[in-house]
Amino acid sequence: MDEQILNTVYSASLEFGENFHRPIIEIIEEFYSDISNDEKISIASYIEQIRNDIENYFYSSYDYKNETANMELQHHGKQWIKNKYHWMNIENINRSVSQGMYYAWHG
């Protein structure tokens, strides 16, 4: 899969406000209407899985009583994302960590 497409779609999938958790297939249609339907479905499924994996990573390790551990979790989480999703740009990595920590904190 194309890294630029993945980064664009992933970034848009993280939006808050009226676009919060907007169906990923709609995002792909908006930005990349010319790719095949099979590719759109594949990308949407992949992005959904990544978003869930990252949120679960932070949620499962967040410690409500230990701010030092949570600072380490942010650092380790960033490295985990870099290693697991080599295509992801630094802006999306940072947003993923920030949102993952936010969702974990609000449990």
N, C-alpha and C positions, 0 to 999 in steps of 0.2 A: 504494500500500500504506500501511496505517496505521502511523504512526511509533511509537506505543506498542507495537504488536505486534512490529514489527521490533526495537526496542530490547530488549524482554523476551526474545524468542527468541534474539537475538544474544548477550545477556548470558549466558543459560543455556547457549549453545553453547560458551562459553569456560571453563566449569567444569572444575576438575581433580578428581582423586580418582576415585571410582566412576562419575561422570558424564562423565569425560574422553572427548571426541569421541563422545559418545552420538549416535545418529542424530537429526538435526534434526527429522525428521518426528515422532518420538516426543515431542520437546519441544513441538512445536506441538499435538499431540494432548492433551498434559497441560494446557497453558494455554488453548488455544483450540479445543476439540473441536467447537464449534458452527459453525465456518467450513467452507466447501465443500472437498471433497477437491482440486479443481483449485487453489484458493487455497493450500491447505496445501502442495501440491507446488511451486507457484510460489515461495512464501516459503522453503521448505526449499532449493530450488535457488539462490535469490538469496543467502541467508545463507551457504551453503556456498561460493559463488563469492567473496563478500566476505572471508570468513575466509581463504581461500586467497590472494586478492590481497594482503591485508595481510601475511600471513606471508611471501609471496614478495617483497614490497617491502623488508622489513627484511633478509631473508636475502640478497637479491641485492646489497645495499649495505653490509652489515656489514663492518667492517675489524678483524680480530683483533689488529692491531698498532697501531691508532691510536685511543686512547680519546677524543681531542678530536673526531675525525671521527664517532665513534659518538654523542657528545653532540649534535652537529649533526644526525645522522641521526634521533635521537629528536625533536628540535624540528621538523625538516622533515617527518618522518613524521606528526606530530600535525597539522600544517597540511594535508598531503596528504589525510589521512583526513577532516578537516573540510570541505575543498573538494569531495572526491569523494562523500562520503556525508553530505549536508546534514542528514539525519534523525537521525543518530547523536548521542546525548547525550554529555556530557563524561565521564561515568563510563565508558561503553563505549569512548570514544576513548582514555582513559588506560589502560584495561585492554588494549586492542588494541596500543598502543605497548609496554607492559610485556611482554606475551606475545610480540609480534613480536621484540623485542630478545632475550628469553630464548631463543626457538627459534633465532634466528640465532647467538647465542653458543654454543649447544650443537650447532649445525650438524647 
